[in-house]
Amino acid sequence: MSERAAPFYCPYCGDEDLRPSEQGHGAWECAACNRAFQLKFLGLLAQGLQHNDAGGEQI
């Protein structure tokens, strides 16, 4: 994971006091709620799975 993919806030408490964890790649620690979490890129979506804003229909 690159620097630009760093989270802006904790997914549990919403605080912004995050630090990289020593647990490894993509792991973060929140100083506010004392939780650790990990980010993982799953992949790209297929082009046919995009939704339009008007009716929620697939394009």
mmJSON file of the N, C-alpha and C atoms, coordinates in Angstrom:
{"data_MODEL":{"atom_site":{
"group_PDB":["ATOM","ATOM","ATOM","ATOM","ATOM","ATOM","ATOM","ATOM","ATOM","ATOM","ATOM","ATOM","ATOM","ATOM","ATOM","ATOM","ATOM","ATOM","ATOM","ATOM","ATOM","ATOM","ATOM","ATOM","ATOM","ATOM","ATOM","ATOM","ATOM","ATOM","ATOM","ATOM","ATOM","ATOM","ATOM","ATOM","ATOM","ATOM","ATOM","ATOM","ATOM","ATOM","ATOM","ATOM","ATOM","ATOM","ATOM","ATOM","ATOM","ATOM","ATOM","ATOM","ATOM","ATOM","ATOM","ATOM","ATOM","ATOM","ATOM","ATOM","ATOM","ATOM","ATOM","ATOM","ATOM","ATOM","ATOM","ATOM","ATOM","ATOM","ATOM","ATOM","ATOM","ATOM","ATOM","ATOM","ATOM","ATOM","ATOM","ATOM","ATOM","ATOM","ATOM","ATOM","ATOM","ATOM","ATOM","ATOM","ATOM","ATOM","ATOM","ATOM","ATOM","ATOM","ATOM","ATOM","ATOM","ATOM","ATOM","ATOM","ATOM","ATOM","ATOM","ATOM","ATOM","ATOM","ATOM","ATOM","ATOM","ATOM","ATOM","ATOM","ATOM","ATOM","ATOM","ATOM","ATOM","ATOM","ATOM","ATOM","ATOM","ATOM","ATOM","ATOM","ATOM","ATOM","ATOM","ATOM","ATOM","ATOM","ATOM","ATOM","ATOM","ATOM","ATOM","ATOM","ATOM","ATOM","ATOM","ATOM","ATOM","ATOM","ATOM","ATOM","ATOM","ATOM","ATOM","ATOM","ATOM","ATOM","ATOM","ATOM","ATOM","ATOM","ATOM","ATOM","ATOM","ATOM","ATOM","ATOM","ATOM","ATOM","ATOM","ATOM","ATOM","ATOM","ATOM","ATOM","ATOM","ATOM","ATOM","ATOM","ATOM","ATOM","ATOM","ATOM","ATOM"],
"id":[1,2,3,4,5,6,7,8,9,10,11,12,13,14,15,16,17,18,19,20,21,22,23,24,25,26,27,28,29,30,31,32,33,34,35,36,37,38,39,40,41,42,43,44,45,46,47,48,49,50,51,52,53,54,55,56,57,58,59,60,61,62,63,64,65,66,67,68,69,70,71,72,73,74,75,76,77,78,79,80,81,82,83,84,85,86,87,88,89,90,91,92,93,94,95,96,97,98,99,100,101,102,103,104,105,106,107,108,109,110,111,112,113,114,115,116,117,118,119,120,121,122,123,124,125,126,127,128,129,130,131,132,133,134,135,136,137,138,139,140,141,142,143,144,145,146,147,148,149,150,151,152,153,154,155,156,157,158,159,160,161,162,163,164,165,166,167,168,169,170,171,172,173,174,175,176,177],
"type_symbol":["N","C","C","N","C","C","N","C","C","N","C","C","N","C","C","N","C","C","N","C","C","N","C","C","N","C","C","N","C","C","N","C","C","N","C","C","N","C","C","N","C","C","N","C","C","N","C","C","N","C","C","N","C","C","N","C","C","N","C","C","N","C","C","N","C","C","N","C","C","N","C","C","N","C","C","N","C","C","N","C","C","N","C","C","N","C","C","N","C","C","N","C","C","N","C","C","N","C","C","N","C","C","N","C","C","N","C","C","N","C","C","N","C","C","N","C","C","N","C","C","N","C","C","N","C","C","N","C","C","N","C","C","N","C","C","N","C","C","N","C","C","N","C","C","N","C","C","N","C","C","N","C","C","N","C","C","N","C","C","N","C","C","N","C","C","N","C","C","N","C","C","N","C","C","N","C","C"],
"label_atom_id":["N","CA","C","N","CA","C","N","CA","C","N","CA","C","N","CA","C","N","CA","C","N","CA","C","N","CA","C","N","CA","C","N","CA","C","N","CA","C","N","CA","C","N","CA","C","N","CA","C","N","CA","C","N","CA","C","N","CA","C","N","CA","C","N","CA","C","N","CA","C","N","CA","C","N","CA","C","N","CA","C","N","CA","C","N","CA","C","N","CA","C","N","CA","C","N","CA","C","N","CA","C","N","CA","C","N","CA","C","N","CA","C","N","CA","C","N","CA","C","N","CA","C","N","CA","C","N","CA","C","N","CA","C","N","CA","C","N","CA","C","N","CA","C","N","CA","C","N","CA","C","N","CA","C","N","CA","C","N","CA","C","N","CA","C","N","CA","C","N","CA","C","N","CA","C","N","CA","C","N","CA","C","N","CA","C","N","CA","C","N","CA","C","N","CA","C","N","CA","C","N","CA","C","N","CA","C"],
"label_alt_id":[null,null,null,null,null,null,null,null,null,null,null,null,null,null,null,null,null,null,null,null,null,null,null,null,null,null,null,null,null,null,null,null,null,null,null,null,null,null,null,null,null,null,null,null,null,null,null,null,null,null,null,null,null,null,null,null,null,null,null,null,null,null,null,null,null,null,null,null,null,null,null,null,null,null,null,null,null,null,null,null,null,null,null,null,null,null,null,null,null,null,null,null,null,null,null,null,null,null,null,null,null,null,null,null,null,null,null,null,null,null,null,null,null,null,null,null,null,null,null,null,null,null,null,null,null,null,null,null,null,null,null,null,null,null,null,null,null,null,null,null,null,null,null,null,null,null,null,null,null,null,null,null,null,null,null,null,null,null,null,null,null,null,null,null,null,null,null,null,null,null,null,null,null,null,null,null,null],
"label_comp_id":["MET","MET","MET","SER","SER","SER","GLU","GLU","GLU","ARG","ARG","ARG","ALA","ALA","ALA","ALA","ALA","ALA","PRO","PRO","PRO","PHE","PHE","PHE","TYR","TYR","TYR","CYS","CYS","CYS","PRO","PRO","PRO","TYR","TYR","TYR","CYS","CYS","CYS","GLY","GLY","GLY","ASP","ASP","ASP","GLU","GLU","GLU","ASP","ASP","ASP","LEU","LEU","LEU","ARG","ARG","ARG","PRO","PRO","PRO","SER","SER","SER","GLU","GLU","GLU","GLN","GLN","GLN","GLY","GLY","GLY","HIS","HIS","HIS","GLY","GLY","GLY","ALA","ALA","ALA","TRP","TRP","TRP","GLU","GLU","GLU","CYS","CYS","CYS","ALA","ALA","ALA","ALA","ALA","ALA","CYS","CYS","CYS","ASN","ASN","ASN","ARG","ARG","ARG","ALA","ALA","ALA","PHE","PHE","PHE","GLN","GLN","GLN","LEU","LEU","LEU","LYS","LYS","LYS","PHE","PHE","PHE","LEU","LEU","LEU","GLY","GLY","GLY","LEU","LEU","LEU","LEU","LEU","LEU","ALA","ALA","ALA","GLN","GLN","GLN","GLY","GLY","GLY","LEU","LEU","LEU","GLN","GLN","GLN","HIS","HIS","HIS","ASN","ASN","ASN","ASP","ASP","ASP","ALA","ALA","ALA","GLY","GLY","GLY","GLY","GLY","GLY","GLU","GLU","GLU","GLN","GLN","GLN","ILE","ILE","ILE"],
"label_asym_id":["A","A","A","A","A","A","A","A","A","A","A","A","A","A","A","A","A","A","A","A","A","A","A","A","A","A","A","A","A","A","A","A","A","A","A","A","A","A","A","A","A","A","A","A","A","A","A","A","A","A","A","A","A","A","A","A","A","A","A","A","A","A","A","A","A","A","A","A","A","A","A","A","A","A","A","A","A","A","A","A","A","A","A","A","A","A","A","A","A","A","A","A","A","A","A","A","A","A","A","A","A","A","A","A","A","A","A","A","A","A","A","A","A","A","A","A","A","A","A","A","A","A","A","A","A","A","A","A","A","A","A","A","A","A","A","A","A","A","A","A","A","A","A","A","A","A","A","A","A","A","A","A","A","A","A","A","A","A","A","A","A","A","A","A","A","A","A","A","A","A","A","A","A","A","A","A","A"],
"label_entity_id":["1","1","1","1","1","1","1","1","1","1","1","1","1","1","1","1","1","1","1","1","1","1","1","1","1","1","1","1","1","1","1","1","1","1","1","1","1","1","1","1","1","1","1","1","1","1","1","1","1","1","1","1","1","1","1","1","1","1","1","1","1","1","1","1","1","1","1","1","1","1","1","1","1","1","1","1","1","1","1","1","1","1","1","1","1","1","1","1","1","1","1","1","1","1","1","1","1","1","1","1","1","1","1","1","1","1","1","1","1","1","1","1","1","1","1","1","1","1","1","1","1","1","1","1","1","1","1","1","1","1","1","1","1","1","1","1","1","1","1","1","1","1","1","1","1","1","1","1","1","1","1","1","1","1","1","1","1","1","1","1","1","1","1","1","1","1","1","1","1","1","1","1","1","1","1","1","1"],
"label_seq_id":[1,1,1,2,2,2,3,3,3,4,4,4,5,5,5,6,6,6,7,7,7,8,8,8,9,9,9,10,10,10,11,11,11,12,12,12,13,13,13,14,14,14,15,15,15,16,16,16,17,17,17,18,18,18,19,19,19,20,20,20,21,21,21,22,22,22,23,23,23,24,24,24,25,25,25,26,26,26,27,27,27,28,28,28,29,29,29,30,30,30,31,31,31,32,32,32,33,33,33,34,34,34,35,35,35,36,36,36,37,37,37,38,38,38,39,39,39,40,40,40,41,41,41,42,42,42,43,43,43,44,44,44,45,45,45,46,46,46,47,47,47,48,48,48,49,49,49,50,50,50,51,51,51,52,52,52,53,53,53,54,54,54,55,55,55,56,56,56,57,57,57,58,58,58,59,59,59],
"pdbx_PDB_ins_code":[null,null,null,null,null,null,null,null,null,null,null,null,null,null,null,null,null,null,null,null,null,null,null,null,null,null,null,null,null,null,null,null,null,null,null,null,null,null,null,null,null,null,null,null,null,null,null,null,null,null,null,null,null,null,null,null,null,null,null,null,null,null,null,null,null,null,null,null,null,null,null,null,null,null,null,null,null,null,null,null,null,null,null,null,null,null,null,null,null,null,null,null,null,null,null,null,null,null,null,null,null,null,null,null,null,null,null,null,null,null,null,null,null,null,null,null,null,null,null,null,null,null,null,null,null,null,null,null,null,null,null,null,null,null,null,null,null,null,null,null,null,null,null,null,null,null,null,null,null,null,null,null,null,null,null,null,null,null,null,null,null,null,null,null,null,null,null,null,null,null,null,null,null,null,null,null,null],
"Cartn_x":[0.851,0.0,0.893,0.532,1.346,0.872,1.637,1.291,-0.057,-0.379,-1.627,-2.857,-2.696,-3.817,-4.04,-3.422,-3.578,-4.993,-5.566,-6.906,-6.879,-7.977,-8.084,-8.697,-9.455,-10.106,-10.305,-10.491,-10.721,-12.123,-12.255,-13.578,-14.47,-13.91,-14.682,-15.176,-14.275,-14.675,-14.666,-14.065,-14.042,-12.917,-12.087,-10.996,-9.909,-9.098,-8.065,-6.661,-6.52,-5.213,-4.77,-4.336,-3.953,-2.45,-1.929,-0.499,-0.342,0.67,0.924,1.254,0.757,0.993,2.25,2.856,4.018,3.604,2.297,1.802,2.085,2.309,2.657,1.933,1.95,1.447,-0.043,-0.385,-1.783,-2.422,-1.665,-2.219,-2.07,-3.107,-3.143,-3.637,-3.243,-3.683,-4.328,-5.425,-6.117,-5.796,-5.204,-4.852,-6.082,-7.153,-8.345,-9.138,-9.357,-10.18,-9.349,-8.037,-7.115,-7.427,-7.862,-8.155,-7.136,-6.944,-6.087,-6.95,-6.654,-7.395,-6.451,-6.894,-6.066,-6.856,-6.214,-6.817,-6.332,-7.225,-6.86,-7.555,-6.791,-7.341,-7.848,-9.109,-9.7,-9.609,-9.59,-9.495,-10.395,-10.403,-11.225,-12.56,-13.595,-14.913,-15.013,-15.833,-16.056,-16.784,-16.521,-17.101,-18.628,-19.234,-20.681,-21.399,-20.689,-21.339,-21.539,-21.401,-21.594,-23.089,-23.499,-24.893,-25.027,-26.161,-26.38,-27.083,-27.05,-27.596,-29.119,-29.736,-31.171,-32.018,-31.848,-32.737,-32.048,-30.755,-30.048,-29.93,-30.22,-30.133,-28.69,-28.369,-27.028,-26.901,-25.732,-25.472,-24.852],
"Cartn_y":[-1.171,0.0,1.229,2.206,3.411,4.456,5.515,6.608,7.223,7.314,7.966,7.155,5.895,5.047,5.004,5.904,5.942,6.38,5.791,6.195,7.58,8.31,9.651,9.629,8.569,8.48,7.022,6.787,5.442,4.966,3.752,3.253,2.925,2.895,2.568,3.799,4.784,5.947,7.253,7.255,8.446,9.416,9.121,10.019,9.989,11.044,11.163,10.888,10.462,10.211,8.781,8.54,7.203,7.12,5.944,5.689,4.322,4.165,2.836,1.845,0.637,-0.409,-1.19,-1.766,-2.622,-4.012,-4.284,-5.6,-5.906,-4.881,-5.145,-4.257,-4.704,-3.967,-3.639,-2.357,-1.939,-1.918,-2.14,-2.155,-0.776,-0.346,0.976,0.865,1.815,1.883,3.233,3.225,4.456,4.745,5.911,6.283,6.67,7.097,7.549,6.39,5.322,4.209,2.959,3.048,1.964,0.695,0.862,-0.272,-0.326,-1.508,-1.708,-2.282,-1.884,-2.391,-2.48,-3.182,-3.381,-3.054,-2.389,-2.074,-3.089,-3.469,-4.452,-4.098,-4.01,-3.769,-5.096,-5.146,-6.394,-6.567,-5.482,-5.575,-4.562,-4.581,-3.673,-4.329,-3.516,-4.011,-4.134,-5.037,-5.172,-3.933,-3.526,-2.304,-2.36,-3.511,-3.641,-3.498,-3.34,-3.246,-1.813,-0.834,0.558,0.867,1.686,2.095,3.551,3.919,5.34,5.936,7.247,7.922,8.033,8.017,8.275,7.123,5.934,4.864,3.661,3.715,2.587,1.416,1.633,0.556,0.383,-0.822,-1.087,-0.539,-0.028,0.542,-0.534],
"Cartn_z":[0.0,0.0,0.0,-0.774,-0.868,0.135,0.252,1.173,0.825,-0.456,-0.845,-0.482,-0.13,0.237,1.751,2.478,3.933,4.307,5.356,5.786,6.422,6.305,6.882,8.278,8.59,9.893,10.279,11.553,12.077,11.675,11.145,10.764,11.967,13.167,14.364,15.104,15.333,16.128,15.333,14.144,13.31,13.624,14.601,14.961,13.886,13.841,12.818,13.341,14.595,15.192,14.891,13.648,13.198,12.993,13.247,13.052,12.403,11.531,10.961,12.07,11.945,12.936,12.587,13.591,13.371,12.888,12.836,12.427,10.964,10.166,8.774,7.793,6.566,5.417,5.537,5.512,5.538,6.91,7.964,9.326,9.964,10.664,11.294,12.725,13.572,14.96,15.222,15.962,16.344,17.807,18.062,19.433,20.248,19.59,20.304,20.914,20.147,20.649,20.929,20.698,20.996,20.201,18.946,18.083,16.949,16.428,15.263,14.145,12.925,11.773,10.594,9.548,8.377,7.118,6.184,4.896,3.87,2.968,1.958,0.646,-0.417,-1.743,-2.295,-2.67,-3.143,-4.65,-5.392,-6.85,-7.519,-8.826,-9.613,-9.939,-10.004,-10.377,-11.885,-12.345,-13.777,-14.279,-15.488,-16.034,-16.064,-16.234,-16.317,-14.99,-13.884,-12.581,-12.108,-12.984,-12.607,-12.559,-11.586,-11.438,-11.833,-12.441,-12.701,-11.489,-11.356,-10.17,-10.2,-11.364,-11.474,-10.939,-11.469,-11.084,-10.479,-10.332,-9.778,-10.725,-12.019,-13.009,-13.428,-13.829,-14.338,-15.735,-16.039,-17.368,-18.238],
"occupancy":[1.0,1.0,1.0,1.0,1.0,1.0,1.0,1.0,1.0,1.0,1.0,1.0,1.0,1.0,1.0,1.0,1.0,1.0,1.0,1.0,1.0,1.0,1.0,1.0,1.0,1.0,1.0,1.0,1.0,1.0,1.0,1.0,1.0,1.0,1.0,1.0,1.0,1.0,1.0,1.0,1.0,1.0,1.0,1.0,1.0,1.0,1.0,1.0,1.0,1.0,1.0,1.0,1.0,1.0,1.0,1.0,1.0,1.0,1.0,1.0,1.0,1.0,1.0,1.0,1.0,1.0,1.0,1.0,1.0,1.0,1.0,1.0,1.0,1.0,1.0,1.0,1.0,1.0,1.0,1.0,1.0,1.0,1.0,1.0,1.0,1.0,1.0,1.0,1.0,1.0,1.0,1.0,1.0,1.0,1.0,1.0,1.0,1.0,1.0,1.0,1.0,1.0,1.0,1.0,1.0,1.0,1.0,1.0,1.0,1.0,1.0,1.0,1.0,1.0,1.0,1.0,1.0,1.0,1.0,1.0,1.0,1.0,1.0,1.0,1.0,1.0,1.0,1.0,1.0,1.0,1.0,1.0,1.0,1.0,1.0,1.0,1.0,1.0,1.0,1.0,1.0,1.0,1.0,1.0,1.0,1.0,1.0,1.0,1.0,1.0,1.0,1.0,1.0,1.0,1.0,1.0,1.0,1.0,1.0,1.0,1.0,1.0,1.0,1.0,1.0,1.0,1.0,1.0,1.0,1.0,1.0,1.0,1.0,1.0,1.0,1.0,1.0],
"B_iso_or_equiv":[0.0,0.0,0.0,0.0,0.0,0.0,0.0,0.0,0.0,0.0,0.0,0.0,0.0,0.0,0.0,0.0,0.0,0.0,0.0,0.0,0.0,0.0,0.0,0.0,0.0,0.0,0.0,0.0,0.0,0.0,0.0,0.0,0.0,0.0,0.0,0.0,0.0,0.0,0.0,0.0,0.0,0.0,0.0,0.0,0.0,0.0,0.0,0.0,0.0,0.0,0.0,0.0,0.0,0.0,0.0,0.0,0.0,0.0,0.0,0.0,0.0,0.0,0.0,0.0,0.0,0.0,0.0,0.0,0.0,0.0,0.0,0.0,0.0,0.0,0.0,0.0,0.0,0.0,0.0,0.0,0.0,0.0,0.0,0.0,0.0,0.0,0.0,0.0,0.0,0.0,0.0,0.0,0.0,0.0,0.0,0.0,0.0,0.0,0.0,0.0,0.0,0.0,0.0,0.0,0.0,0.0,0.0,0.0,0.0,0.0,0.0,0.0,0.0,0.0,0.0,0.0,0.0,0.0,0.0,0.0,0.0,0.0,0.0,0.0,0.0,0.0,0.0,0.0,0.0,0.0,0.0,0.0,0.0,0.0,0.0,0.0,0.0,0.0,0.0,0.0,0.0,0.0,0.0,0.0,0.0,0.0,0.0,0.0,0.0,0.0,0.0,0.0,0.0,0.0,0.0,0.0,0.0,0.0,0.0,0.0,0.0,0.0,0.0,0.0,0.0,0.0,0.0,0.0,0.0,0.0,0.0,0.0,0.0,0.0,0.0,0.0,0.0],
"pdbx_formal_charge":[null,null,null,null,null,null,null,null,null,null,null,null,null,null,null,null,null,null,null,null,null,null,null,null,null,null,null,null,null,null,null,null,null,null,null,null,null,null,null,null,null,null,null,null,null,null,null,null,null,null,null,null,null,null,null,null,null,null,null,null,null,null,null,null,null,null,null,null,null,null,null,null,null,null,null,null,null,null,null,null,null,null,null,null,null,null,null,null,null,null,null,null,null,null,null,null,null,null,null,null,null,null,null,null,null,null,null,null,null,null,null,null,null,null,null,null,null,null,null,null,null,null,null,null,null,null,null,null,null,null,null,null,null,null,null,null,null,null,null,null,null,null,null,null,null,null,null,null,null,null,null,null,null,null,null,null,null,null,null,null,null,null,null,null,null,null,null,null,null,null,null,null,null,null,null,null,null],
"auth_seq_id":[1,1,1,2,2,2,3,3,3,4,4,4,5,5,5,6,6,6,7,7,7,8,8,8,9,9,9,10,10,10,11,11,11,12,12,12,13,13,13,14,14,14,15,15,15,16,16,16,17,17,17,18,18,18,19,19,19,20,20,20,21,21,21,22,22,22,23,23,23,24,24,24,25,25,25,26,26,26,27,27,27,28,28,28,29,29,29,30,30,30,31,31,31,32,32,32,33,33,33,34,34,34,35,35,35,36,36,36,37,37,37,38,38,38,39,39,39,40,40,40,41,41,41,42,42,42,43,43,43,44,44,44,45,45,45,46,46,46,47,47,47,48,48,48,49,49,49,50,50,50,51,51,51,52,52,52,53,53,53,54,54,54,55,55,55,56,56,56,57,57,57,58,58,58,59,59,59],
"auth_comp_id":["MET","MET","MET","SER","SER","SER","GLU","GLU","GLU","ARG","ARG","ARG","ALA","ALA","ALA","ALA","ALA","ALA","PRO","PRO","PRO","PHE","PHE","PHE","TYR","TYR","TYR","CYS","CYS","CYS","PRO","PRO","PRO","TYR","TYR","TYR","CYS","CYS","CYS","GLY","GLY","GLY","ASP","ASP","ASP","GLU","GLU","GLU","ASP","ASP","ASP","LEU","LEU","LEU","ARG","ARG","ARG","PRO","PRO","PRO","SER","SER","SER","GLU","GLU","GLU","GLN","GLN","GLN","GLY","GLY","GLY","HIS","HIS","HIS","GLY","GLY","GLY","ALA","ALA","ALA","TRP","TRP","TRP","GLU","GLU","GLU","CYS","CYS","CYS","ALA","ALA","ALA","ALA","ALA","ALA","CYS","CYS","CYS","ASN","ASN","ASN","ARG","ARG","ARG","ALA","ALA","ALA","PHE","PHE","PHE","GLN","GLN","GLN","LEU","LEU","LEU","LYS","LYS","LYS","PHE","PHE","PHE","LEU","LEU","LEU","GLY","GLY","GLY","LEU","LEU","LEU","LEU","LEU","LEU","ALA","ALA","ALA","GLN","GLN","GLN","GLY","GLY","GLY","LEU","LEU","LEU","GLN","GLN","GLN","HIS","HIS","HIS","ASN","ASN","ASN","ASP","ASP","ASP","ALA","ALA","ALA","GLY","GLY","GLY","GLY","GLY","GLY","GLU","GLU","GLU","GLN","GLN","GLN","ILE","ILE","ILE"],
"auth_asym_id":["A","A","A","A","A","A","A","A","A","A","A","A","A","A","A","A","A","A","A","A","A","A","A","A","A","A","A","A","A","A","A","A","A","A","A","A","A","A","A","A","A","A","A","A","A","A","A","A","A","A","A","A","A","A","A","A","A","A","A","A","A","A","A","A","A","A","A","A","A","A","A","A","A","A","A","A","A","A","A","A","A","A","A","A","A","A","A","A","A","A","A","A","A","A","A","A","A","A","A","A","A","A","A","A","A","A","A","A","A","A","A","A","A","A","A","A","A","A","A","A","A","A","A","A","A","A","A","A","A","A","A","A","A","A","A","A","A","A","A","A","A","A","A","A","A","A","A","A","A","A","A","A","A","A","A","A","A","A","A","A","A","A","A","A","A","A","A","A","A","A","A","A","A","A","A","A","A"],
"auth_atom_id":["N","CA","C","N","CA","C","N","CA","C","N","CA","C","N","CA","C","N","CA","C","N","CA","C","N","CA","C","N","CA","C","N","CA","C","N","CA","C","N","CA","C","N","CA","C","N","CA","C","N","CA","C","N","CA","C","N","CA","C","N","CA","C","N","CA","C","N","CA","C","N","CA","C","N","CA","C","N","CA","C","N","CA","C","N","CA","C","N","CA","C","N","CA","C","N","CA","C","N","CA","C","N","CA","C","N","CA","C","N","CA","C","N","CA","C","N","CA","C","N","CA","C","N","CA","C","N","CA","C","N","CA","C","N","CA","C","N","CA","C","N","CA","C","N","CA","C","N","CA","C","N","CA","C","N","CA","C","N","CA","C","N","CA","C","N","CA","C","N","CA","C","N","CA","C","N","CA","C","N","CA","C","N","CA","C","N","CA","C","N","CA","C","N","CA","C","N","CA","C","N","CA","C","N","CA","C"],
"pdbx_PDB_model_num":[1,1,1,1,1,1,1,1,1,1,1,1,1,1,1,1,1,1,1,1,1,1,1,1,1,1,1,1,1,1,1,1,1,1,1,1,1,1,1,1,1,1,1,1,1,1,1,1,1,1,1,1,1,1,1,1,1,1,1,1,1,1,1,1,1,1,1,1,1,1,1,1,1,1,1,1,1,1,1,1,1,1,1,1,1,1,1,1,1,1,1,1,1,1,1,1,1,1,1,1,1,1,1,1,1,1,1,1,1,1,1,1,1,1,1,1,1,1,1,1,1,1,1,1,1,1,1,1,1,1,1,1,1,1,1,1,1,1,1,1,1,1,1,1,1,1,1,1,1,1,1,1,1,1,1,1,1,1,1,1,1,1,1,1,1,1,1,1,1,1,1,1,1,1,1,1,1]
}}}
